[in-house]
């Protein structure tokens, strides 16, 4: 008999196929800190997956993610899928695909980059590779190491 | 190609054809740069020379270039005396200065500052060095020096020597040389060798770069020795610095092994990398290289300001 460790949700978002070990970073991206949510959030880590061996899954009840959050998730887990659930059914399904240019969601890791001063400018990166994500700052021209650490 | 209004932020912004166009015009600028011919092609135009960091050659050669074309240069007072010291953003400085001038030349300690300035300025911005970032006019004058010497860049064997890790200028030069078909060798101690990213980029452009730590491996074959300064502050142990710096010192003993027409280049300032005795040999080109900054910068100013016939 199939065992459900976490029950299906009525309304909300299921972020599936998250790269193993990245679930807690996804929680940070969507701003879940443990004290600021009013509906259940389920985190599954190291779940067997037919595609990738193992995966993480995050289920957030009564909340639909916006496009910026989806882009951020794509940066740390490019194979993730985002399922919007309405009344127990998958109403929308998105792949967390990265755009060609990433603006304003991650800051440059180069401390000598002008964008890290108080200039009135949004950070901007060209996406040189989508999987694994490789970002190059359009200002200082450096490749961003450790994307997850620099999410805004 | 129409350059009028174009920003010159990184050498990567220019195609091979555009670089050739700059170098061809620089060739025509030489008699004007030497003061043997006169022109007022940029009369009435104003260059804003914004140097937030000290510079000798770049700063003076831009001033000379603009004057030789009949234009004027507006100098920034020392940054500590300006509103920058009161906390003004670079963006605001640029917005103000663009309304006072026709072209902005910017040297700034932060990487990406020229791209930011170009983003906000409706007047062309020329990057005169952004920290450890790009310095496209240096790359152009280096290419110009080699092309003038050998009448081509293709197949010329260029050894880049010294600190290849930290200076982005030498990374851009390696890429630009490869774009023109030169054969590059990187000569550096293992801890200062060319970053893998640049080696990969050179390979992507069709180059087959060689890496070595020994000058002796290249001295007999090289057409150009391009020396960069090894900075003391990169070494925690001064003895270690002395050992490394000594390995790459160019002197007449070493040059006895070299081809007769080998040239020695250096972006200057030099410290101990080239012995003064080399200055008097037929190999020394670093002062010619410094002069070449004038015709190259004249060509760029003429192109981005869309001046008429000389």
Contacts between the chains, C-beta under 8 A, distances in Angstrom:
chain1	res1	chain2	res2	distance
A	108	B	112	7.8
A	110	B	111	6.3
A	112	B	109	7.6
A	112	B	110	5.8
A	112	B	111	5.1
A	112	B	131	5.4
A	112	B	132	6.7
A	113	B	110	6.9
A	113	B	111	5.4
A	113	B	112	5.1
A	114	B	90	6.8
A	114	B	108	7.5
A	114	B	110	4.2
A	114	B	111	6.7
A	114	B	112	4.3
A	114	B	113	4.5
A	114	B	115	7.8
A	114	B	116	5.0
A	114	B	130	7.6
A	115	B	112	6.4
A	115	B	116	7.5
A	117	B	89	7.4
A	117	B	90	7.5
A	117	B	110	6.4
A	118	B	89	6.0
A	119	B	89	5.2
A	119	B	90	6.1
A	119	B	91	5.2
A	119	B	116	6.1
A	120	B	89	6.8
A	120	B	91	5.7
A	121	B	91	7.0
A	121	B	116	6.1
A	121	B	119	6.9
A	137	B	112	6.7
A	138	B	112	7.9
A	138	B	115	6.5
A	139	B	111	7.3
A	139	B	112	2.9
A	139	B	113	8.0
A	139	B	115	4.7
A	139	B	116	6.0
A	140	B	111	3.7
A	140	B	112	3.8
A	140	B	115	7.9
A	140	B	130	7.8
A	140	B	133	5.9
A	141	B	10	6.7
A	141	B	111	7.4
A	141	B	112	7.2
A	141	B	133	6.6
A	141	B	134	6.9
A	141	B	168	7.9
A	142	B	111	7.3
A	143	B	197	6.8
